[in-house]
Amino acid sequence: MTLPLRGLRALVGVGALSVLLVTGCGSGQDGEQAGTQDGAPVTVHSLEGEGYTALVRTSGADGQDAGPLTGTLVVGPGDCLALSAQDQPHLVVWPEGAATLDGQPGMTQPGHGEMRVGTDVTMEVRQVDLTELDGIPEQCRQGFAETVLVVVDE
């Protein structure tokens, strides 16, 4: 079967549009990139606990596309706080106001209380590509899943 050139262009155009719709061009609503809010990346800073590092966000990551995830709170590679879920550690970024615990690795989160390493927790998270976060220390960039769990305010 031979298509006229105009028909072939239309077919290619429809195929390209299908790819754009399925992939979403890597963006969220209104052209925002996944993991960003208002075009700004998720920014984090680190908190040093006793023998571990925890990450707390300073901007970005609203509750859009968030969902519950259950896993075990662990100190992962690079001594960074993580959630072991789906057979691999996921780096966790806590919401503003979260703080490290004294005496034992873990976090306290406003409205949720204490979460200690070794316990199972369920958190409302948004999964964000590691490359879309600013401020992650180098030791927390190795040995984790490619997506980071950004805990959202409920």
LUMSE-891694 format. One record per residue (C-alpha): x, y, z; residue in one letter. Coordinates in nm, 4 decimals. Example, Ala and Ser with C-alpha at 12.3 -4.5 7.8 and 13.67 -1.06 7.14 Angstrom:
% residues 2
<pt><x>1.2300</x><y>-0.4500</y><z>0.7800</z><r>A</r></pt>
<pt><x>1.3670</x><y>-0.1060</y><z>0.7140</z><r>S</r></pt>
This chain:
% residues 154
<pt><x>0.0000</x><y>0.0000</y><z>0.0000</z><r>M</r></pt>
<pt><x>0.1354</x><y>0.3416</y><z>-0.0955</z><r>T</r></pt>
<pt><x>0.0296</x><y>0.6547</y><z>0.0920</z><r>L</r></pt>
<pt><x>0.0375</x><y>0.9946</y><z>-0.0710</z><r>P</r></pt>
<pt><x>0.2945</x><y>1.2285</y><z>0.0881</z><r>L</r></pt>
<pt><x>0.0222</x><y>1.4346</y><z>0.2584</z><r>R</r></pt>
<pt><x>-0.1315</x><y>1.1184</y><z>0.4130</z><r>G</r></pt>
<pt><x>0.2115</x><y>1.0060</y><z>0.5347</z><r>L</r></pt>
<pt><x>0.2727</x><y>1.3450</y><z>0.7021</z><r>R</r></pt>
<pt><x>-0.0629</x><y>1.3219</y><z>0.8769</z><r>A</r></pt>
<pt><x>0.0144</x><y>0.9682</y><z>0.9950</z><r>L</r></pt>
<pt><x>0.3562</x><y>1.0725</y><z>1.1284</z><r>V</r></pt>
<pt><x>0.1990</x><y>1.3768</y><z>1.2962</z><r>G</r></pt>
<pt><x>-0.0636</x><y>1.1597</y><z>1.4695</z><r>V</r></pt>
<pt><x>0.2094</x><y>0.9174</y><z>1.5841</z><r>G</r></pt>
<pt><x>0.4177</x><y>1.1996</y><z>1.7284</z><r>A</r></pt>
<pt><x>0.1140</x><y>1.3457</y><z>1.9039</z><r>L</r></pt>
<pt><x>0.0383</x><y>1.0040</y><z>2.0548</z><r>S</r></pt>
<pt><x>0.3919</x><y>0.9814</y><z>2.1913</z><r>V</r></pt>
<pt><x>0.3629</x><y>1.3320</y><z>2.3389</z><r>L</r></pt>
<pt><x>0.0328</x><y>1.2498</y><z>2.5056</z><r>L</r></pt>
<pt><x>0.1561</x><y>0.9199</y><z>2.6495</z><r>V</r></pt>
<pt><x>0.4856</x><y>1.0566</y><z>2.7798</z><r>T</r></pt>
<pt><x>0.3510</x><y>1.3962</y><z>2.8791</z><r>G</r></pt>
<pt><x>0.6779</x><y>1.5440</y><z>2.7506</z><r>C</r></pt>
<pt><x>0.8182</x><y>1.5017</y><z>3.1035</z><r>G</r></pt>
<pt><x>0.5961</x><y>1.7758</y><z>3.2345</z><r>S</r></pt>
<pt><x>0.3107</x><y>1.8161</y><z>3.4749</z><r>G</r></pt>
<pt><x>0.0227</x><y>2.0607</y><z>3.4662</z><r>Q</r></pt>
<pt><x>0.0750</x><y>2.3939</y><z>3.2953</z><r>D</r></pt>
<pt><x>0.4181</x><y>2.2912</y><z>3.1635</z><r>G</r></pt>
<pt><x>0.5671</x><y>2.2244</y><z>3.5047</z><r>E</r></pt>
<pt><x>0.8318</x><y>1.9558</y><z>3.5123</z><r>Q</r></pt>
<pt><x>0.7600</x><y>1.6531</y><z>3.7292</z><r>A</r></pt>
<pt><x>0.9069</x><y>1.7163</y><z>4.0707</z><r>G</r></pt>
<pt><x>0.8845</x><y>2.0901</y><z>4.0425</z><r>T</r></pt>
<pt><x>0.6361</x><y>2.3434</y><z>4.1674</z><r>Q</r></pt>
<pt><x>0.5788</x><y>2.6643</y><z>3.9748</z><r>D</r></pt>
<pt><x>0.8778</x><y>2.5724</y><z>3.7551</z><r>G</r></pt>
<pt><x>1.1185</x><y>2.5652</y><z>4.0533</z><r>A</r></pt>
<pt><x>1.2990</x><y>2.2445</y><z>4.1516</z><r>P</r></pt>
<pt><x>1.2455</x><y>2.0778</y><z>4.4848</z><r>V</r></pt>
<pt><x>1.5149</x><y>2.2188</y><z>4.7119</z><r>T</r></pt>
<pt><x>1.6373</x><y>2.0381</y><z>5.0232</z><r>V</r></pt>
<pt><x>1.8800</x><y>2.0874</y><z>5.3080</z><r>H</r></pt>
<pt><x>2.0382</x><y>1.8219</y><z>5.5271</z><r>S</r></pt>
<pt><x>1.9987</x><y>1.7676</y><z>5.8992</z><r>L</r></pt>
<pt><x>2.2666</x><y>1.5743</y><z>6.0829</z><r>E</r></pt>
<pt><x>2.1422</x><y>1.3197</y><z>6.3345</z><r>G</r></pt>
<pt><x>2.3554</x><y>1.0905</y><z>6.5501</z><r>E</r></pt>
<pt><x>2.5237</x><y>0.8814</y><z>6.2786</z><r>G</r></pt>
<pt><x>2.2847</x><y>0.9626</y><z>5.9949</z><r>Y</r></pt>
<pt><x>2.1744</x><y>1.2400</y><z>5.7607</z><r>T</r></pt>
<pt><x>1.8122</x><y>1.3354</y><z>5.6963</z><r>A</r></pt>
<pt><x>1.6878</x><y>1.5576</y><z>5.4164</z><r>L</r></pt>
<pt><x>1.4189</x><y>1.8240</y><z>5.4622</z><r>V</r></pt>
<pt><x>1.2674</x><y>2.0189</y><z>5.1761</z><r>R</r></pt>
<pt><x>1.2758</x><y>2.3958</y><z>5.1726</z><r>T</r></pt>
<pt><x>1.0627</x><y>2.4432</y><z>4.8590</z><r>S</r></pt>
<pt><x>0.8639</x><y>2.2569</y><z>4.5968</z><r>G</r></pt>
<pt><x>0.6697</x><y>1.9271</y><z>4.5911</z><r>A</r></pt>
<pt><x>0.3070</x><y>1.9999</y><z>4.6593</z><r>D</r></pt>
<pt><x>0.0655</x><y>1.7128</y><z>4.7175</z><r>G</r></pt>
<pt><x>-0.0239</x><y>1.6678</y><z>4.3501</z><r>Q</r></pt>
<pt><x>0.0135</x><y>1.3056</y><z>4.2393</z><r>D</r></pt>
<pt><x>0.0932</x><y>1.1947</y><z>4.5951</z><r>A</r></pt>
<pt><x>-0.0058</x><y>0.8586</y><z>4.7302</z><r>G</r></pt>
<pt><x>0.0527</x><y>0.6399</y><z>5.0343</z><r>P</r></pt>
<pt><x>0.3589</x><y>0.4170</y><z>5.0523</z><r>L</r></pt>
<pt><x>0.4473</x><y>0.1727</y><z>5.3288</z><r>T</r></pt>
<pt><x>0.7975</x><y>0.0527</y><z>5.4064</z><r>G</r></pt>
<pt><x>1.0585</x><y>0.0225</y><z>5.6764</z><r>T</r></pt>
<pt><x>1.2505</x><y>0.3312</y><z>5.7843</z><r>L</r></pt>
<pt><x>1.6246</x><y>0.2547</y><z>5.7472</z><r>V</r></pt>
<pt><x>1.9631</x><y>0.4236</y><z>5.7435</z><r>V</r></pt>
<pt><x>2.0652</x><y>0.3589</y><z>5.3848</z><r>G</r></pt>
<pt><x>2.3795</x><y>0.4078</y><z>5.1791</z><r>P</r></pt>
<pt><x>2.5904</x><y>0.7078</y><z>5.2792</z><r>G</r></pt>
<pt><x>2.4209</x><y>0.7007</y><z>5.6231</z><r>D</r></pt>
<pt><x>2.1166</x><y>0.8749</y><z>5.4740</z><r>C</r></pt>
<pt><x>1.7651</x><y>0.8164</y><z>5.6055</z><r>L</r></pt>
<pt><x>1.5563</x><y>0.6106</y><z>5.3634</z><r>A</r></pt>
<pt><x>1.2425</x><y>0.4030</y><z>5.3277</z><r>L</r></pt>
<pt><x>1.2985</x><y>0.0432</y><z>5.2259</z><r>S</r></pt>
<pt><x>1.0091</x><y>-0.0343</y><z>4.9929</z><r>A</r></pt>
<pt><x>0.9788</x><y>-0.2474</y><z>4.6822</z><r>Q</r></pt>
<pt><x>1.3056</x><y>-0.4273</y><z>4.7684</z><r>D</r></pt>
<pt><x>1.5300</x><y>-0.1216</y><z>4.7532</z><r>Q</r></pt>
<pt><x>1.6005</x><y>0.1857</y><z>4.9632</z><r>P</r></pt>
<pt><x>1.4392</x><y>0.5117</y><z>4.8538</z><r>H</r></pt>
<pt><x>1.5875</x><y>0.8360</y><z>4.9766</z><r>L</r></pt>
<pt><x>1.3284</x><y>1.0317</y><z>5.1769</z><r>V</r></pt>
<pt><x>1.2846</x><y>1.4091</y><z>5.1776</z><r>V</r></pt>
<pt><x>1.0809</x><y>1.5227</y><z>5.4778</z><r>W</r></pt>
<pt><x>0.8514</x><y>1.8274</y><z>5.4883</z><r>P</r></pt>
<pt><x>0.9532</x><y>2.1522</y><z>5.6535</z><r>E</r></pt>
<pt><x>0.9206</x><y>2.1270</y><z>6.0301</z><r>G</r></pt>
<pt><x>1.0479</x><y>1.7696</y><z>6.0499</z><r>A</r></pt>
<pt><x>1.3402</x><y>1.7136</y><z>6.2877</z><r>A</r></pt>
<pt><x>1.5874</x><y>1.4398</y><z>6.3745</z><r>T</r></pt>
<pt><x>1.5412</x><y>1.2410</y><z>6.6955</z><r>L</r></pt>
<pt><x>1.7853</x><y>1.2449</y><z>6.9848</z><r>D</r></pt>
<pt><x>1.9435</x><y>0.9155</y><z>7.0870</z><r>G</r></pt>
<pt><x>1.8113</x><y>0.6911</y><z>6.8069</z><r>Q</r></pt>
<pt><x>1.7959</x><y>0.7403</y><z>6.4295</z><r>P</r></pt>
<pt><x>1.4578</x><y>0.8617</y><z>6.3150</z><r>G</r></pt>
<pt><x>1.2444</x><y>1.1661</y><z>6.2529</z><r>M</r></pt>
<pt><x>0.9622</x><y>1.3559</y><z>6.4085</z><r>T</r></pt>
<pt><x>0.7088</x><y>1.5073</y><z>6.1734</z><r>Q</r></pt>
<pt><x>0.4451</x><y>1.7595</y><z>6.2775</z><r>P</r></pt>
<pt><x>0.1091</x><y>1.5859</y><z>6.3005</z><r>G</r></pt>
<pt><x>0.2633</x><y>1.2376</y><z>6.2847</z><r>H</r></pt>
<pt><x>0.4929</x><y>1.2144</y><z>6.5847</z><r>G</r></pt>
<pt><x>0.8092</x><y>1.0068</y><z>6.6001</z><r>E</r></pt>
<pt><x>0.9176</x><y>0.7562</y><z>6.3359</z><r>M</r></pt>
<pt><x>1.2166</x><y>0.5443</y><z>6.4364</z><r>R</r></pt>
<pt><x>1.4543</x><y>0.3461</y><z>6.2161</z><r>V</r></pt>
<pt><x>1.3486</x><y>-0.0188</y><z>6.1998</z><r>G</r></pt>
<pt><x>0.9752</x><y>0.0508</y><z>6.2174</z><r>T</r></pt>
<pt><x>0.7217</x><y>0.0193</y><z>5.9375</z><r>D</r></pt>
<pt><x>0.5671</x><y>0.3499</y><z>5.8395</z><r>V</r></pt>
<pt><x>0.3085</x><y>0.4631</y><z>5.5872</z><r>T</r></pt>
<pt><x>0.3705</x><y>0.8048</y><z>5.4388</z><r>M</r></pt>
<pt><x>0.1941</x><y>1.0200</y><z>5.1823</z><r>E</r></pt>
<pt><x>0.4683</x><y>1.0713</y><z>4.9244</z><r>V</r></pt>
<pt><x>0.5310</x><y>1.2090</y><z>4.5813</z><r>R</r></pt>
<pt><x>0.7973</x><y>1.0284</y><z>4.3788</z><r>Q</r></pt>
<pt><x>1.0462</x><y>1.2651</y><z>4.2179</z><r>V</r></pt>
<pt><x>1.3502</x><y>1.1871</y><z>4.0022</z><r>D</r></pt>
<pt><x>1.6757</x><y>1.2331</y><z>4.1916</z><r>L</r></pt>
<pt><x>1.8006</x><y>1.4655</y><z>3.9172</z><r>T</r></pt>
<pt><x>1.5155</x><y>1.7099</y><z>3.9880</z><r>E</r></pt>
<pt><x>1.6245</x><y>1.7891</y><z>4.3435</z><r>L</r></pt>
<pt><x>1.8716</x><y>2.0560</y><z>4.4478</z><r>D</r></pt>
<pt><x>2.0774</x><y>2.0363</y><z>4.7666</z><r>G</r></pt>
<pt><x>2.1170</x><y>1.6602</y><z>4.8083</z><r>I</r></pt>
<pt><x>2.4603</x><y>1.5845</y><z>4.9590</z><r>P</r></pt>
<pt><x>2.6902</x><y>1.3696</y><z>4.7465</z><r>E</r></pt>
<pt><x>2.6902</x><y>1.0799</y><z>4.9963</z><r>Q</r></pt>
<pt><x>2.3101</x><y>1.0565</y><z>4.9576</z><r>C</r></pt>
<pt><x>2.3204</x><y>1.0276</y><z>4.5777</z><r>R</r></pt>
<pt><x>2.4600</x><y>0.6743</y><z>4.5516</z><r>Q</r></pt>
<pt><x>2.2955</x><y>0.3373</y><z>4.6124</z><r>G</r></pt>
<pt><x>1.9324</x><y>0.4484</y><z>4.6135</z><r>F</r></pt>
<pt><x>1.6421</x><y>0.4016</y><z>4.3741</z><r>A</r></pt>
<pt><x>1.6303</x><y>0.6604</y><z>4.0955</z><r>E</r></pt>
<pt><x>1.3208</x><y>0.8187</y><z>4.2473</z><r>T</r></pt>
<pt><x>1.3201</x><y>1.0045</y><z>4.5775</z><r>V</r></pt>
<pt><x>1.0205</x><y>0.9953</y><z>4.8108</z><r>L</r></pt>
<pt><x>0.9166</x><y>1.3490</y><z>4.8952</z><r>V</r></pt>
<pt><x>0.6838</x><y>1.3375</y><z>5.1954</z><r>V</r></pt>
<pt><x>0.3951</x><y>1.5773</y><z>5.1421</z><r>V</r></pt>
<pt><x>0.1986</x><y>1.7698</y><z>5.4004</z><r>D</r></pt>
<pt><x>-0.1390</x><y>1.6055</y><z>5.4497</z><r>E</r></pt>
